[in-house]
Amino acid sequence: MPLLLSRAAARTLHRLARSDSREHVRICRQLAEIEADPTGRHSTALVHLGGRRSRCGAWRLLYELGDPIRVRSISHRRNAYAEKG
């Protein structure tokens, strides 16, 4: 299934590409895993948010299943859970 990044997620990924290329590569690999198997072992269902979460080191990816898979946010662990409140 194809991935569709939200504007905020794309902006974070672009910013990360310029500042920390190693983390950028890790997140891109995780996005490829999500695209291949969206409900795989790397993800957890989030009932209260209506989507799924995937961890990638210190980063959290929130996404919704569908066609296409919608990546809502890419956040550092310090900021990831402040979004839901």
N, C-alpha and C positions, 0 to 999 in steps of 0.2 A: 504494500500500500504506500502511496506517496505521502510525504510529510509536508505540512503547511506550517511555517513559523509565524507567530504573531509578530507585530512590529517591535514590541519590547524584547522578545526573545532574539530576533534577528539583530537588533541593536547591541544586545549584550554579547552575542556571539562575535559580531564584528569588532567590538571593543576589545574582547578577549584575544582575538587574532593579532591585534597590534601590540598588546601588552604581555601576554604569556602564551607563546605558541604551543608549549607542551600541553597546557590545560585545554587549549583550543582543539588540539588533535584528539585528546581523550574524549571531549564532548562530542566531536564529530563522529568518532567511532561508536559512541553510545547511541547517537541518533541513528546510525546505520543499523545497529542492533534492534532498536525500536522499530525501525522501518521493516526489518526482516521478520520480527516476531514481537508484536506490540504487547502481548500478554505473557511474555517469557519470564524466566526466573529473575531477571534484573528489575522487575517492576512490582509495585504494590498498589492494590486498589484503594482509592480514597473515596469512601462512600459519602462523606460530608461535603466533598468538593465536586463530586460527580465525574471524576477522571482517574488518572493513574499517576504515580510518582516513580521516578527512576533516580537512583543515586549514582553519581559519577565522582568519586573522591569527595571533595568538599562542596560539590555542586549538586543541585537538585533540579530535575527537569519535570515539570508538570505538563501532562498532555491528556487529551480526550481521544477516545477511540472513535472511529468513523472512517469515511472515505472522502477526503483524505484525513490522516491522523493530524490533529491540531495541537501543536506545541504551544502552550499558553505562556510558559515562562521558564527561563533558565536563571536560577538564583544561587548565590553563595549560601552555604548553610546558615550563616549568621542572619541572613535576611529572608530566607525561604519561607519561614512560617509566619512572618509578620504580614504577608500578603493576604492570608486567609481571614484575618480579623477585621 
